[in-house]
């Protein structure tokens, strides 16, 4: 127990730093959830955003408890267990050096050297030439192939940009967004493979057929792969969607 208290006291600054980073992340999650709740058109979306806000608050309370426990251990329990740690340390045993008598050098016998016969060196064989193979050619990296997005739902279709397309600035999203009892469509994005919900980008209240849906500007985003999603919503709450992966910057 005393050793555990000493370890927590030693790494208390690192624990505070980790809790602070986690608190900043939870604050960002709560702000995004609150923004999505204000923009949500249906009760299910508002309920999902509210649940995310409550979850962030619960984690924040847990971080406060961890930081409080670390502060208590490093400032109060450490002083209480110092005598226990001092008693547990063994007292070093002094080592006494014993002088060793120096041995008397013995007389070295004289050895008569016998003349050495020098052998005649044999002629060395001529080495065969070694054929050096040229280094293998380094394959030239090829750019990813741009293909049309896979959109099986006719209510939401993205024509441009295509899958794996390289984007270095604002790009116009072209496609179709229409459905019976049409209400609105929206464009969302997030880093490919990242957990969590998509980030809201644009919303329109009129249907579009094979035309411009909006302009997506990835300026300020880190380079990498991103998922771009088109969602259409009708008056009954049903929706269609299409997602395409693109590469930003790099």
C-alpha positions in Angstrom: 0.0 0.0 0.0 2.8 2.4 0.9 4.6 1.7 -2.4 1.3 2.4 -4.4 0.9 5.7 -2.6 4.5 6.6 -3.4 4.0 5.8 -7.1 0.8 7.9 -7.3 2.5 10.8 -5.6 5.4 10.6 -8.1 3.2 10.5 -11.2 0.6 13.0 -10.0 1.6 15.7 -12.5 1.1 13.2 -15.4 -2.3 12.1 -14.1 -3.4 15.8 -13.9 -2.2 16.4 -17.5 -4.1 13.3 -18.8 -7.3 14.3 -16.9 -7.0 17.9 -18.3 -6.7 16.6 -21.9 -9.6 14.3 -21.4 -11.7 17.2 -19.9 -11.0 19.3 -23.1 -12.1 16.4 -25.3 -15.4 16.0 -23.2 -16.0 19.7 -23.5 -15.7 19.5 -27.3 -18.1 16.6 -27.4 -20.7 18.4 -25.2 -20.5 21.6 -27.4 -20.9 19.6 -30.6 -23.9 17.6 -29.1 -25.6 20.8 -28.0 -25.1 22.4 -31.4 -26.6 19.3 -33.1 -29.5 19.3 -30.7 -30.4 22.9 -31.7 -30.2 21.9 -35.4 -32.0 18.6 -35.1 -35.4 18.4 -36.9 -36.7 15.3 -35.2 -37.1 14.2 -31.6 -34.9 11.1 -32.2 -32.0 13.3 -33.2 -32.5 15.6 -30.3 -32.7 12.7 -27.8 -29.4 11.3 -29.2 -27.7 14.7 -28.8 -29.0 15.0 -25.3 -27.7 11.5 -24.3 -24.3 12.4 -25.7 -24.3 15.6 -23.5 -25.3 13.6 -20.4 -22.6 11.0 -21.1 -19.9 13.7 -21.4 -21.0 15.2 -18.0 -20.8 11.8 -16.3 -17.3 11.3 -17.6 -16.4 14.8 -16.4 -17.5 13.9 -12.9 -15.4 10.8 -13.0 -12.3 12.9 -14.0 -13.0 15.3 -11.1 -13.1 12.3 -8.7 -9.8 10.9 -10.1 -8.1 14.3 -9.8 -9.4 14.8 -6.2 -8.2 11.3 -5.2 -4.8 11.9 -6.7 -4.5 15.3 -4.9 -5.5 13.7 -1.6 -3.0 10.8 -2.0 -0.1 13.0 -3.1 -0.5 15.7 -0.5 -1.8 13.8 2.6 -1.2 10.1 2.4 2.4 10.5 1.2 3.4 12.2 4.5 1.7 9.5 6.5 3.5 6.6 4.8 7.0 8.1 4.7 8.0 6.5 8.1 6.8 3.1 6.8 8.9 3.4 3.6 11.9 4.5 5.6 11.6 1.4 8.0 11.3 -0.9 5.0 14.6 0.2 3.4 17.4 -2.2 4.5 20.5 -0.7 6.3 23.6 -1.1 4.1 26.2 -3.5 5.6 29.8 -2.0 5.6 32.2 -4.1 3.6 35.7 -4.5 5.1 38.6 -4.9 2.7 41.1 -7.6 3.6 44.6 -7.0 2.5 46.0 -9.8 0.3 49.8 -10.6 0.6 51.7 -9.9 -2.6 53.2 -13.1 -4.0 56.9 -13.3 -4.4 57.9 -13.4 -8.1 59.4 -16.7 -9.3 62.5 -16.9 -11.4 61.8 -17.2 -15.1 63.7 -20.1 -16.7 65.8 -19.3 -19.8 64.6 -21.1 -22.9 66.9 -21.7 -25.9 65.1 -20.8 -29.1 65.2 -23.4 -32.0 65.6 -21.8 -35.5 62.3 -21.7 -37.3 62.2 -23.0 -40.9 60.4 -20.5 -43.1 58.0 -22.2 -45.5 58.0 -21.3 -49.2 54.7 -19.5 -50.0 52.6 -21.2 -52.7 51.2 -19.1 -55.6 47.7 -17.9 -55.0 44.9 -18.6 -57.4 43.5 -15.6 -59.4 40.1 -14.8 -58.0 37.2 -15.1 -60.4 35.4 -11.9 -61.3 32.1 -11.4 -59.4 29.2 -10.3 -61.5 27.3 -7.6 -59.6 23.6 -7.5 -60.3 21.9 -4.1 -60.7 19.8 -3.0 -57.8 16.1 -3.7 -58.2 14.1 -0.8 -59.6 11.9 1.0 -57.0 8.3 0.9 -58.1 6.8 4.4 -58.7 3.8 5.0 -56.4 0.6 5.3 -58.3 -2.2 7.7 -57.4 -5.4 6.0 -56.1 -7.9 5.2 -58.8 -10.9 7.6 -58.7 -14.2 5.7 -59.2 -17.9 6.7 -58.8 -19.4 6.5 -55.4 -21.5 3.4 -54.6 -24.9 4.8 -53.9 -27.6 2.0 -54.1 -30.3 4.3 -52.7 -31.8 6.4 -55.5 -33.0 9.0 -52.9 -29.4 10.1 -52.2 -26.7 9.8 -54.9 -23.3 11.5 -55.1 -21.9 11.9 -58.6 -18.9 14.1 -57.7 -16.5 13.9 -56.0 -15.6 10.3 -56.8 -14.2 7.7 -54.4 -10.5 8.2 -53.5 -10.5 11.6 -55.3 -7.7 14.0 -54.2 -9.1 17.3 -52.9 -6.9 20.3 -52.2 -9.5 23.1 -51.9 -13.2 23.8 -52.1 -15.1 21.2 -54.2 -18.6 21.2 -55.5 -20.8 18.2 -54.5 -22.9 17.1 -57.5 -25.7 14.5 -57.3 -29.3 13.8 -56.6 -31.3 14.4 -53.4 -35.0 13.7 -53.9 -37.7 11.5 -52.2 -41.4 11.4 -51.8 -42.8 13.9 -49.3 -39.4 15.6 -49.5 -38.4 17.8 -46.5 -34.7 18.6 -46.7 -31.2 17.1 -47.4 -27.9 17.7 -45.6 -24.2 17.2 -46.2 -22.0 15.8 -43.4 -18.3 14.7 -43.1 -15.8 13.1 -40.7 -12.3 11.5 -40.8 -12.4 8.1 -42.4 -12.3 5.3 -39.7 -12.9 7.7 -36.8 -15.5 6.8 -34.2 -18.4 9.1 -33.4 -21.0 11.0 -35.4 -20.6 13.0 -38.6 -20.1 16.8 -38.4 -22.9 18.9 -39.9 -21.8 21.0 -42.9 -24.8 22.2 -45.0 -28.6 21.8 -45.3 -31.0 22.6 -48.2 -34.8 22.5 -48.3 -35.3 21.9 -52.0 -34.7 18.6 -53.9 -32.0 18.4 -56.6 -31.7 16.0 -59.5 -28.3 15.5 -61.1 -27.2 19.0 -60.1 -25.0 20.9 -57.6 -25.9 20.1 -54.0 -23.4 22.5 -52.3 -19.7 23.3 -52.0 -17.6 21.5 -49.4 -14.5 23.5 -48.2 -12.0 21.3 -46.3 -9.6 24.3 -45.7 -8.2 24.0 -42.2 -8.7 20.3 -41.9 -5.7 18.0 -41.4 -4.6 16.0 -44.4 -5.9 12.5 -44.7 -8.9 10.5 -45.8 -12.5 11.8 -45.1 -16.0 10.4 -45.5 -18.5 12.7 -47.2 -22.2 11.8 -46.6 -25.4 13.0 -48.2 -28.6 12.4 -46.3 -32.2 13.1 -47.5 -35.1 13.3 -45.1 -38.9 13.1 -45.9 -41.9 14.3 -43.9 -42.4 10.8 -42.3 -38.9 10.7 -40.9 -37.5 8.2 -43.4 -34.2 9.0 -44.9 -31.8 7.9 -47.7 -28.0 8.3 -47.6 -24.9 7.9 -49.7 -21.2 8.0 -48.4 -18.0 8.6 -50.4 -14.4 8.6 -49.2 -12.0 11.3 -50.5 -8.4 12.4 -49.7 -7.7 15.9 -48.4 -4.3 17.6 -49.0 -1.1 15.6 -49.0 
